[in-house]
Amino acid sequence: MESIYGTFMTSGFVVSLVTIISWWILFNKAGYKGWYAIVPIYNVYIFCQMVTGSGWFFLAMLIPFVNVFVLIYLLYRLSLVFGHGILFTLGLVFMEPLFILILALGASSYHSNTTYF
């Protein structure tokens, strides 16, 4: 039983580490400093600014239950600014670590001047 617990802890640590590195690379691709990705609260503000051009969505992320819908919208915007569509958004919503890794290490480039909904 202890080895199963250790395996889950190790795999969880590896997934977390890969996700942090992916966000770091993603912030660099968008023209921000990578270390912004590891600063709590500020990373959400920069993320909102990165995908919408404004940090005001950060305030909506503070409202319980509303934040879920705002997060889905922000992930949709993330897929748009990197040149992907709604199916990629669904991947971000349901398998975020894998799809953030795809954005970070793939050939997708950041387009900040896209205007969508």
N, CA, C and O atoms as CSV, one atom per row, in Angstrom:
chain,resi,resn,atom,element,x,y,z
A,1,MET,N,N,0.817,-1.193,0.000
A,1,MET,CA,C,0.000,0.000,0.000
A,1,MET,C,C,0.863,1.259,0.000
A,1,MET,O,O,0.533,2.246,-0.658
A,2,GLU,N,N,1.967,1.219,0.741
A,2,GLU,CA,C,2.835,2.382,0.804
A,2,GLU,C,C,3.502,2.666,-0.536
A,2,GLU,O,O,3.762,3.826,-0.858
A,3,SER,N,N,3.786,1.624,-1.328
A,3,SER,CA,C,4.431,1.850,-2.621
A,3,SER,C,C,3.453,2.501,-3.605
A,3,SER,O,O,3.876,3.281,-4.459
A,4,ILE,N,N,2.166,2.200,-3.504
A,4,ILE,CA,C,1.170,2.839,-4.362
A,4,ILE,C,C,1.078,4.318,-4.012
A,4,ILE,O,O,1.002,5.170,-4.897
A,5,TYR,N,N,1.084,4.615,-2.726
A,5,TYR,CA,C,1.045,6.008,-2.282
A,5,TYR,C,C,2.278,6.761,-2.786
A,5,TYR,O,O,2.162,7.889,-3.265
A,6,GLY,N,N,3.423,6.159,-2.683
A,6,GLY,CA,C,4.660,6.778,-3.162
A,6,GLY,C,C,4.650,6.995,-4.661
A,6,GLY,O,O,5.147,8.007,-5.155
A,7,THR,N,N,4.080,6.039,-5.383
A,7,THR,CA,C,3.987,6.166,-6.836
A,7,THR,C,C,3.083,7.331,-7.219
A,7,THR,O,O,3.423,8.112,-8.108
A,8,PHE,N,N,1.937,7.455,-6.558
A,8,PHE,CA,C,1.034,8.565,-6.840
A,8,PHE,C,C,1.660,9.906,-6.469
A,8,PHE,O,O,1.494,10.889,-7.190
A,9,MET,N,N,2.371,9.949,-5.358
A,9,MET,CA,C,3.033,11.184,-4.944
A,9,MET,C,C,4.115,11.582,-5.942
A,9,MET,O,O,4.242,12.755,-6.293
A,10,THR,N,N,4.886,10.609,-6.392
A,10,THR,CA,C,5.956,10.887,-7.351
A,10,THR,C,C,5.385,11.337,-8.682
A,10,THR,O,O,5.871,12.304,-9.269
A,11,SER,N,N,4.360,10.650,-9.166
A,11,SER,CA,C,3.778,11.035,-10.456
A,11,SER,C,C,3.094,12.400,-10.358
A,11,SER,O,O,3.147,13.179,-11.309
A,12,GLY,N,N,2.464,12.695,-9.247
A,12,GLY,CA,C,1.861,14.004,-9.048
A,12,GLY,C,C,2.908,15.107,-9.029
A,12,GLY,O,O,2.689,16.185,-9.581
A,13,PHE,N,N,4.039,14.841,-8.396
A,13,PHE,CA,C,5.137,15.807,-8.369
A,13,PHE,C,C,5.682,16.050,-9.773
A,13,PHE,O,O,5.953,17.192,-10.144
A,14,VAL,N,N,5.845,14.986,-10.554
A,14,VAL,CA,C,6.378,15.107,-11.913
A,14,VAL,C,C,5.414,15.907,-12.790
A,14,VAL,O,O,5.844,16.788,-13.534
A,15,VAL,N,N,4.124,15.611,-12.711
A,15,VAL,CA,C,3.126,16.348,-13.503
A,15,VAL,C,C,3.121,17.816,-13.101
A,15,VAL,O,O,3.045,18.688,-13.966
A,16,SER,N,N,3.199,18.102,-11.818
A,16,SER,CA,C,3.229,19.493,-11.354
A,16,SER,C,C,4.467,20.219,-11.856
A,16,SER,O,O,4.380,21.365,-12.298
A,17,LEU,N,N,5.607,19.567,-11.790
A,17,LEU,CA,C,6.851,20.180,-12.250
A,17,LEU,C,C,6.823,20.456,-13.748
A,17,LEU,O,O,7.249,21.523,-14.190
A,18,VAL,N,N,6.327,19.504,-14.530
A,18,VAL,CA,C,6.220,19.689,-15.977
A,18,VAL,C,C,5.234,20.813,-16.305
A,18,VAL,O,O,5.469,21.578,-17.240
A,19,THR,N,N,4.150,20.924,-15.562
A,19,THR,CA,C,3.170,21.986,-15.785
A,19,THR,C,C,3.766,23.354,-15.471
A,19,THR,O,O,3.543,24.309,-16.215
A,20,ILE,N,N,4.511,23.459,-14.393
A,20,ILE,CA,C,5.149,24.732,-14.040
A,20,ILE,C,C,6.142,25.148,-15.115
A,20,ILE,O,O,6.172,26.311,-15.517
A,21,ILE,N,N,6.950,24.209,-15.579
A,21,ILE,CA,C,7.913,24.505,-16.641
A,21,ILE,C,C,7.190,24.913,-17.924
A,21,ILE,O,O,7.633,25.823,-18.626
A,22,SER,N,N,6.085,24.245,-18.227
A,22,SER,CA,C,5.306,24.584,-19.428
A,22,SER,C,C,4.738,25.991,-19.344
A,22,SER,O,O,4.797,26.738,-20.321
A,23,TRP,N,N,4.186,26.366,-18.187
A,23,TRP,CA,C,3.664,27.722,-18.023
A,23,TRP,C,C,4.789,28.744,-18.151
A,23,TRP,O,O,4.595,29.812,-18.732
A,24,TRP,N,N,5.963,28.423,-17.610
A,24,TRP,CA,C,7.122,29.320,-17.704
A,24,TRP,C,C,7.445,29.589,-19.177
A,24,TRP,O,O,7.616,30.740,-19.580
A,25,ILE,N,N,7.527,28.529,-19.969
A,25,ILE,CA,C,7.827,28.645,-21.395
A,25,ILE,C,C,6.718,29.399,-22.125
A,25,ILE,O,O,6.993,30.202,-23.017
A,26,LEU,N,N,5.474,29.143,-21.750
A,26,LEU,CA,C,4.332,29.808,-22.372
A,26,LEU,C,C,4.361,31.314,-22.118
A,26,LEU,O,O,4.104,32.101,-23.029
A,27,PHE,N,N,4.672,31.714,-20.894
A,27,PHE,CA,C,4.786,33.132,-20.583
A,27,PHE,C,C,5.915,33.759,-21.399
A,27,PHE,O,O,5.774,34.882,-21.882
A,28,ASN,N,N,7.030,33.048,-21.557
A,28,ASN,CA,C,8.126,33.553,-22.388
A,28,ASN,C,C,7.693,33.715,-23.836
A,28,ASN,O,O,8.045,34.705,-24.478
A,29,LYS,N,N,6.938,32.761,-24.358
A,29,LYS,CA,C,6.442,32.858,-25.735
A,29,LYS,C,C,5.556,34.081,-25.929
A,29,LYS,O,O,5.537,34.676,-27.006
A,30,ALA,N,N,4.832,34.448,-24.896
A,30,ALA,CA,C,3.917,35.583,-24.982
A,30,ALA,C,C,4.620,36.912,-24.724
A,30,ALA,O,O,3.987,37.966,-24.783
A,31,GLY,N,N,5.912,36.876,-24.442
A,31,GLY,CA,C,6.660,38.101,-24.244
A,31,GLY,C,C,6.756,38.573,-22.810
A,31,GLY,O,O,7.213,39.688,-22.555
A,32,TYR,N,N,6.334,37.746,-21.871
A,32,TYR,CA,C,6.445,38.077,-20.453
A,32,TYR,C,C,7.618,37.314,-19.863
A,32,TYR,O,O,8.111,36.358,-20.461
A,33,LYS,N,N,8.056,37.733,-18.707
A,33,LYS,CA,C,9.132,37.016,-18.034
A,33,LYS,C,C,8.589,35.693,-17.513
A,33,LYS,O,O,7.470,35.630,-17.003
A,34,GLY,N,N,9.379,34.646,-17.643
A,34,GLY,CA,C,8.925,33.317,-17.259
A,34,GLY,C,C,8.638,33.162,-15.784
A,34,GLY,O,O,7.752,32.398,-15.402
A,35,TRP,N,N,9.372,33.873,-14.951
A,35,TRP,CA,C,9.173,33.706,-13.515
A,35,TRP,C,C,7.820,34.242,-13.050
A,35,TRP,O,O,7.387,33.939,-11.938
A,36,TYR,N,N,7.145,35.038,-13.893
A,36,TYR,CA,C,5.793,35.476,-13.546
A,36,TYR,C,C,4.868,34.278,-13.356
A,36,TYR,O,O,3.890,34.367,-12.612
A,37,ALA,N,N,5.159,33.179,-14.006
A,37,ALA,CA,C,4.295,31.999,-13.953
A,37,ALA,C,C,4.300,31.322,-12.589
A,37,ALA,O,O,3.385,30.559,-12.277
A,38,ILE,N,N,5.308,31.586,-11.777
A,38,ILE,CA,C,5.378,30.885,-10.493
A,38,ILE,C,C,5.016,31.775,-9.303
A,38,ILE,O,O,5.057,31.322,-8.159
A,39,VAL,N,N,4.665,33.026,-9.561
A,39,VAL,CA,C,4.285,33.937,-8.481
A,39,VAL,C,C,2.780,33.846,-8.269
A,39,VAL,O,O,2.012,34.206,-9.161
A,40,PRO,N,N,2.344,33.372,-7.108
A,40,PRO,CA,C,0.908,33.231,-6.864
A,40,PRO,C,C,0.170,34.563,-6.999
A,40,PRO,O,O,0.717,35.617,-6.675
A,41,ILE,N,N,-1.035,34.511,-7.464
A,41,ILE,CA,C,-1.961,35.618,-7.682
A,41,ILE,C,C,-1.506,36.499,-8.853
A,41,ILE,O,O,-2.300,36.799,-9.744
A,42,TYR,N,N,-0.245,36.911,-8.854
A,42,TYR,CA,C,0.252,37.744,-9.948
A,42,TYR,C,C,0.227,36.976,-11.269
A,42,TYR,O,O,-0.005,37.567,-12.324
A,43,ASN,N,N,0.463,35.660,-11.218
A,43,ASN,CA,C,0.437,34.873,-12.453
A,43,ASN,C,C,-0.958,34.849,-13.064
A,43,ASN,O,O,-1.085,34.816,-14.288
A,44,VAL,N,N,-1.990,34.866,-12.258
A,44,VAL,CA,C,-3.360,34.897,-12.782
A,44,VAL,C,C,-3.635,36.253,-13.434
A,44,VAL,O,O,-4.261,36.323,-14.491
A,45,TYR,N,N,-3.169,37.318,-12.805
A,45,TYR,CA,C,-3.332,38.655,-13.382
A,45,TYR,C,C,-2.617,38.753,-14.737
A,45,TYR,O,O,-3.192,39.254,-15.703
A,46,ILE,N,N,-1.386,38.284,-14.811
A,46,ILE,CA,C,-0.621,38.324,-16.062
A,46,ILE,C,C,-1.270,37.417,-17.101
A,46,ILE,O,O,-1.305,37.758,-18.283
A,47,PHE,N,N,-1.788,36.256,-16.670
A,47,PHE,CA,C,-2.474,35.360,-17.588
A,47,PHE,C,C,-3.689,36.046,-18.204
A,47,PHE,O,O,-3.918,35.954,-19.410
A,48,CYS,N,N,-4.471,36.737,-17.363
A,48,CYS,CA,C,-5.637,37.478,-17.872
A,48,CYS,C,C,-5.202,38.558,-18.841
A,48,CYS,O,O,-5.841,38.765,-19.873
A,49,GLN,N,N,-4.128,39.244,-18.520
A,49,GLN,CA,C,-3.608,40.288,-19.389
A,49,GLN,C,C,-3.083,39.691,-20.698
A,49,GLN,O,O,-3.243,40.286,-21.763
A,50,MET,N,N,-2.468,38.534,-20.615
A,50,MET,CA,C,-1.895,37.885,-21.789
A,50,MET,C,C,-2.967,37.469,-22.792
A,50,MET,O,O,-2.773,37.621,-23.999
A,51,VAL,N,N,-4.081,36.954,-22.314
A,51,VAL,CA,C,-5.080,36.409,-23.237
A,51,VAL,C,C,-6.174,37.402,-23.620
A,51,VAL,O,O,-6.815,37.236,-24.658
A,52,THR,N,N,-6.397,38.429,-22.802
A,52,THR,CA,C,-7.451,39.384,-23.133
A,52,THR,C,C,-6.932,40.782,-23.412
A,52,THR,O,O,-7.657,41.613,-23.960
A,53,GLY,N,N,-5.703,41.050,-23.049
A,53,GLY,CA,C,-5.155,42.385,-23.225
A,53,GLY,C,C,-5.465,43.301,-22.054
A,53,GLY,O,O,-5.025,44.450,-22.035
A,54,SER,N,N,-6.209,42.814,-21.088
A,54,SER,CA,C,-6.573,43.588,-19.912
A,54,SER,C,C,-6.539,42.681,-18.695
A,54,SER,O,O,-6.851,41.494,-18.790
A,55,GLY,N,N,-6.169,43.225,-17.574
A,55,GLY,CA,C,-6.115,42.429,-16.352
A,55,GLY,C,C,-7.398,42.431,-15.555
A,55,GLY,O,O,-7.446,41.858,-14.467
A,56,TRP,N,N,-8.453,43.069,-16.075
A,56,TRP,CA,C,-9.699,43.195,-15.327
A,56,TRP,C,C,-10.406,41.872,-15.088
A,56,TRP,O,O,-11.171,41.745,-14.132
A,57,PHE,N,N,-10.163,40.892,-15.935
A,57,PHE,CA,C,-10.787,39.584,-15.718
A,57,PHE,C,C,-10.293,38.946,-14.425
A,57,PHE,O,O,-10.933,38.045,-13.882
A,58,PHE,N,N,-9.158,39.417,-13.942
A,58,PHE,CA,C,-8.628,38.921,-12.676
A,58,PHE,C,C,-9.634,39.115,-11.549
A,58,PHE,O,O,-9.772,38.248,-10.686
A,59,LEU,N,N,-10.325,40.224,-11.551
A,59,LEU,CA,C,-11.320,40.489,-10.501
A,59,LEU,C,C,-12.479,39.495,-10.568
A,59,LEU,O,O,-13.003,39.082,-9.534
A,60,ALA,N,N,-12.879,39.113,-11.775
A,60,ALA,CA,C,-13.958,38.129,-11.920
A,60,ALA,C,C,-13.515,36.758,-11.425
A,60,ALA,O,O,-14.345,35.936,-11.035
A,61,MET,N,N,-12.205,36.511,-11.443
A,61,MET,CA,C,-11.704,35.227,-10.952
A,61,MET,C,C,-11.824,35.117,-9.429
A,61,MET,O,O,-11.678,34.026,-8.879
A,62,LEU,N,N,-12.081,36.210,-8.758
A,62,LEU,CA,C,-12.227,36.203,-7.305
A,62,LEU,C,C,-13.647,35.881,-6.852
A,62,LEU,O,O,-13.875,35.674,-5.660
A,63,ILE,N,N,-14.600,35.833,-7.768
A,63,ILE,CA,C,-16.007,35.585,-7.432
A,63,ILE,C,C,-16.284,34.085,-7.514
A,63,ILE,O,O,-16.125,33.487,-8.578
A,64,PRO,N,N,-16.696,33.473,-6.402
A,64,PRO,CA,C,-16.977,32.031,-6.427
A,64,PRO,C,C,-18.050,31.676,-7.458
A,64,PRO,O,O,-18.990,32.440,-7.671
A,65,PHE,N,N,-17.906,30.542,-8.077
A,65,PHE,CA,C,-18.775,29.972,-9.107
A,65,PHE,C,C,-18.663,30.712,-10.438
A,65,PHE,O,O,-18.701,30.077,-11.492
A,66,VAL,N,N,-18.529,32.011,-10.416
A,66,VAL,CA,C,-18.328,32.778,-11.644
A,66,VAL,C,C,-16.949,32.474,-12.205
A,66,VAL,O,O,-16.750,32.444,-13.420
A,67,ASN,N,N,-15.991,32.246,-11.297
A,67,ASN,CA,C,-14.618,32.016,-11.720
A,67,ASN,C,C,-14.468,30.788,-12.606
A,67,ASN,O,O,-13.552,30.739,-13.427
A,68,VAL,N,N,-15.328,29.810,-12.465
A,68,VAL,CA,C,-15.264,28.617,-13.318
A,68,VAL,C,C,-15.546,28.992,-14.769
A,68,VAL,O,O,-14.837,28.560,-15.678
A,69,PHE,N,N,-16.574,29.789,-14.978
A,69,PHE,CA,C,-16.935,30.201,-16.333
A,69,PHE,C,C,-15.912,31.176,-16.914
A,69,PHE,O,O,-15.614,31.138,-18.108
A,70,VAL,N,N,-15.385,32.035,-16.071
A,70,VAL,CA,C,-14.357,32.967,-16.522
A,70,VAL,C,C,-13.103,32.196,-16.912
A,70,VAL,O,O,-12.463,32.522,-17.912
A,71,LEU,N,N,-12.747,31.180,-16.136
A,71,LEU,CA,C,-11.574,30.369,-16.457
A,71,LEU,C,C,-11.750,29.651,-17.791
A,71,LEU,O,O,-10.814,29.597,-18.589
A,72,ILE,N,N,-12.921,29.108,-18.042
A,72,ILE,CA,C,-13.170,28.445,-19.326
A,72,ILE,C,C,-13.053,29.455,-20.464
A,72,ILE,O,O,-12.490,29.144,-21.514
A,73,TYR,N,N,-13.583,30.666,-20.262
A,73,TYR,CA,C,-13.457,31.707,-21.278
A,73,TYR,C,C,-11.985,32.081,-21.494
A,73,TYR,O,O,-11.556,32.263,-22.633
A,74,LEU,N,N,-11.220,32.194,-20.419
A,74,LEU,CA,C,-9.809,32.542,-20.544
A,74,LEU,C,C,-9.016,31.433,-21.237
A,74,LEU,O,O,-8.090,31.720,-21.996
A,75,LEU,N,N,-9.364,30.186,-20.986
A,75,LEU,CA,C,-8.708,29.087,-21.698
A,75,LEU,C,C,-9.079,29.097,-23.171
A,75,LEU,O,O,-8.262,28.754,-24.025
A,76,TYR,N,N,-10.315,29.491,-23.471
A,76,TYR,CA,C,-10.727,29.654,-24.862
A,76,TYR,C,C,-9.896,30.743,-25.529
A,76,TYR,O,O,-9.405,30.568,-26.644
A,77,ARG,N,N,-9.743,31.865,-24.839
A,77,ARG,CA,C,-8.915,32.958,-25.364
A,77,ARG,C,C,-7.455,32.523,-25.522
A,77,ARG,O,O,-6.789,32.919,-26.479
A,78,LEU,N,N,-6.962,31.712,-24.591
A,78,LEU,CA,C,-5.583,31.215,-24.692
A,78,LEU,C,C,-5.402,30.402,-25.959
A,78,LEU,O,O,-4.409,30.558,-26.670
A,79,SER,N,N,-6.358,29.539,-26.239
A,79,SER,CA,C,-6.248,28.744,-27.461
A,79,SER,C,C,-6.333,29.624,-28.698
A,79,SER,O,O,-5.680,29.332,-29.700
A,80,LEU,N,N,-7.120,30.692,-28.654
A,80,LEU,CA,C,-7.232,31.598,-29.799
A,80,LEU,C,C,-5.955,32.395,-30.032
A,80,LEU,O,O,-5.512,32.527,-31.173
A,81,VAL,N,N,-5.357,32.929,-28.967
A,81,VAL,CA,C,-4.157,33.745,-29.163
A,81,VAL,C,C,-2.959,32.912,-29.591
A,81,VAL,O,O,-1.965,33.460,-30.069
A,82,PHE,N,N,-3.037,31.613,-29.430
A,82,PHE,CA,C,-1.978,30.739,-29.928
A,82,PHE,C,C,-2.383,30.038,-31.223
A,82,PHE,O,O,-1.705,29.110,-31.666
A,83,GLY,N,N,-3.487,30.478,-31.833
A,83,GLY,CA,C,-3.867,29.999,-33.151
A,83,GLY,C,C,-4.623,28.688,-33.189
A,83,GLY,O,O,-4.585,27.988,-34.201
A,84,HIS,N,N,-5.300,28.342,-32.127
A,84,HIS,CA,C,-6.082,27.103,-32.085
A,84,HIS,C,C,-7.559,27.442,-31.918
A,84,HIS,O,O,-7.920,28.615,-31.826
A,85,GLY,N,N,-8.405,26.433,-31.878
A,85,GLY,CA,C,-9.834,26.663,-31.815
A,85,GLY,C,C,-10.506,26.036,-30.614
A,85,GLY,O,O,-9.888,25.793,-29.578
A,86,ILE,N,N,-11.792,25.783,-30.785
A,86,ILE,CA,C,-12.631,25.305,-29.681
A,86,ILE,C,C,-12.252,23.896,-29.226
A,86,ILE,O,O,-12.352,23.590,-28.037
A,87,LEU,N,N,-11.827,23.049,-30.130
A,87,LEU,CA,C,-11.436,21.693,-29.717
A,87,LEU,C,C,-10.190,21.716,-28.848
A,87,LEU,O,O,-10.065,20.925,-27.913
A,88,PHE,N,N,-9.280,22.610,-29.150
A,88,PHE,CA,C,-8.098,22.758,-28.303
A,88,PHE,C,C,-8.498,23.299,-26.937
A,88,PHE,O,O,-7.903,22.937,-25.922
A,89,THR,N,N,-9.504,24.167,-26.913
A,89,THR,CA,C,-10.015,24.678,-25.640
A,89,THR,C,C,-10.557,23.546,-24.787
A,89,THR,O,O,-10.314,23.508,-23.581
A,90,LEU,N,N,-11.287,22.627,-25.395
A,90,LEU,CA,C,-11.797,21.477,-24.641
A,90,LEU,C,C,-10.650,20.642,-24.081
A,90,LEU,O,O,-10.735,20.133,-22.963
A,91,GLY,N,N,-9.584,20.503,-24.855
A,91,GLY,CA,C,-8.398,19.816,-24.352
A,91,GLY,C,C,-7.789,20.545,-23.169
A,91,GLY,O,O,-7.356,19.915,-22.205
A,92,LEU,N,N,-7.751,21.876,-23.237
A,92,LEU,CA,C,-7.223,22.661,-22.114
A,92,LEU,C,C,-8.097,22.522,-20.873
A,92,LEU,O,O,-7.590,22.474,-19.753
A,93,VAL,N,N,-9.396,22.458,-21.073
A,93,VAL,CA,C,-10.310,22.356,-19.936
A,93,VAL,C,C,-10.192,20.993,-19.256
A,93,VAL,O,O,-10.171,20.916,-18.027
A,94,PHE,N,N,-10.115,19.928,-20.036
A,94,PHE,CA,C,-10.158,18.584,-19.453
A,94,PHE,C,C,-8.793,17.942,-19.224
A,94,PHE,O,O,-8.671,17.056,-18.379
A,95,MET,N,N,-7.772,18.366,-19.952
A,95,MET,CA,C,-6.425,17.794,-19.799
A,95,MET,C,C,-5.385,18.913,-19.846
A,95,MET,O,O,-4.497,18.918,-20.699
A,96,GLU,N,N,-5.510,19.846,-18.927
A,96,GLU,CA,C,-4.710,21.062,-18.941
A,96,GLU,C,C,-3.200,20.814,-18.965
A,96,GLU,O,O,-2.527,21.440,-19.784
A,97,PRO,N,N,-2.622,19.955,-18.135
A,97,PRO,CA,C,-1.162,19.796,-18.173
A,97,PRO,C,C,-0.639,19.348,-19.540
A,97,PRO,O,O,0.398,19.831,-19.993
A,98,LEU,N,N,-1.332,18.448,-20.181
A,98,LEU,CA,C,-0.892,17.951,-21.481
A,98,LEU,C,C,-0.999,19.029,-22.558
A,98,LEU,O,O,-0.081,19.187,-23.364
A,99,PHE,N,N,-2.087,19.759,-22.582
A,99,PHE,CA,C,-2.291,20.750,-23.631
A,99,PHE,C,C,-1.459,22.014,-23.400
A,99,PHE,O,O,-1.094,22.686,-24.364
A,100,ILE,N,N,-1.153,22.349,-22.155
A,100,ILE,CA,C,-0.226,23.446,-21.888
A,100,ILE,C,C,1.168,23.051,-22.369
A,100,ILE,O,O,1.901,23.881,-22.907
A,101,LEU,N,N,1.528,21.799,-22.179
A,101,LEU,CA,C,2.813,21.298,-22.672
A,101,LEU,C,C,2.867,21.362,-24.193
A,101,LEU,O,O,3.900,21.716,-24.761
A,102,ILE,N,N,1.767,21.025,-24.857
A,102,ILE,CA,C,1.701,21.112,-26.319
A,102,ILE,C,C,1.872,22.559,-26.774
A,102,ILE,O,O,2.596,22.824,-27.734
A,103,LEU,N,N,1.212,23.496,-26.096
A,103,LEU,CA,C,1.366,24.909,-26.452
A,103,LEU,C,C,2.794,25.388,-26.223
A,103,LEU,O,O,3.348,26.129,-27.035
A,104,ALA,N,N,3.381,24.961,-25.116
A,104,ALA,CA,C,4.708,25.443,-24.756
A,104,ALA,C,C,5.786,24.898,-25.689
A,104,ALA,O,O,6.665,25.645,-26.118
A,105,LEU,N,N,5.729,23.629,-26.001
A,105,LEU,CA,C,6.795,22.999,-26.775
A,105,LEU,C,C,6.482,22.870,-28.257
A,105,LEU,O,O,7.353,22.503,-29.046
A,106,GLY,N,N,5.247,23.168,-28.641
A,106,GLY,CA,C,4.855,23.056,-30.037
A,106,GLY,C,C,5.260,24.275,-30.845
A,106,GLY,O,O,5.937,25.178,-30.354
A,107,ALA,N,N,4.831,24.275,-32.085
A,107,ALA,CA,C,5.186,25.356,-33.011
A,107,ALA,C,C,4.217,26.530,-32.942
A,107,ALA,O,O,4.341,27.466,-33.732
A,108,SER,N,N,3.271,26.508,-32.034
A,108,SER,CA,C,2.297,27.596,-31.918
A,108,SER,C,C,2.998,28.892,-31.540
A,108,SER,O,O,3.908,28.906,-30.711
A,109,SER,N,N,2.558,29.977,-32.158
A,109,SER,CA,C,3.123,31.279,-31.811
A,109,SER,C,C,2.025,32.174,-31.254
A,109,SER,O,O,0.841,31.986,-31.536
A,110,TYR,N,N,2.439,33.139,-30.468
A,110,TYR,CA,C,1.527,34.039,-29.777
A,110,TYR,C,C,1.142,35.201,-30.684
A,110,TYR,O,O,2.002,35.831,-31.298
A,111,HIS,N,N,-0.156,35.479,-30.763
A,111,HIS,CA,C,-0.680,36.610,-31.544
A,111,HIS,C,C,-1.510,37.472,-30.605
A,111,HIS,O,O,-2.663,37.149,-30.318
A,112,SER,N,N,-0.934,38.555,-30.132
A,112,SER,CA,C,-1.622,39.356,-29.107
A,112,SER,C,C,-2.718,40.247,-29.669
A,112,SER,O,O,-3.590,40.680,-28.916
A,113,ASN,N,N,-2.706,40.533,-30.948
A,113,ASN,CA,C,-3.676,41.492,-31.483
A,113,ASN,C,C,-4.936,40.844,-32.031
A,113,ASN,O,O,-5.684,41.489,-32.765
A,114,THR,N,N,-5.185,39.597,-31.698
A,114,THR,CA,C,-6.413,38.954,-32.167
A,114,THR,C,C,-7.592,39.483,-31.345
A,114,THR,O,O,-7.522,39.558,-30.118
A,115,THR,N,N,-8.657,39.841,-32.026
A,115,THR,CA,C,-9.840,40.347,-31.330
A,115,THR,C,C,-10.986,39.379,-31.571
A,115,THR,O,O,-11.469,39.227,-32.692
A,116,TYR,N,N,-11.398,38.747,-30.524
A,116,TYR,CA,C,-12.501,37.809,-30.537
A,116,TYR,C,C,-13.453,38.185,-29.426
A,116,TYR,O,O,-13.096,38.958,-28.537
A,117,PHE,N,N,-14.617,37.671,-29.462
A,117,PHE,CA,C,-15.659,37.808,-28.456
A,117,PHE,C,C,-15.146,38.221,-27.107
A,117,PHE,O,O,-15.928,38.371,-26.168
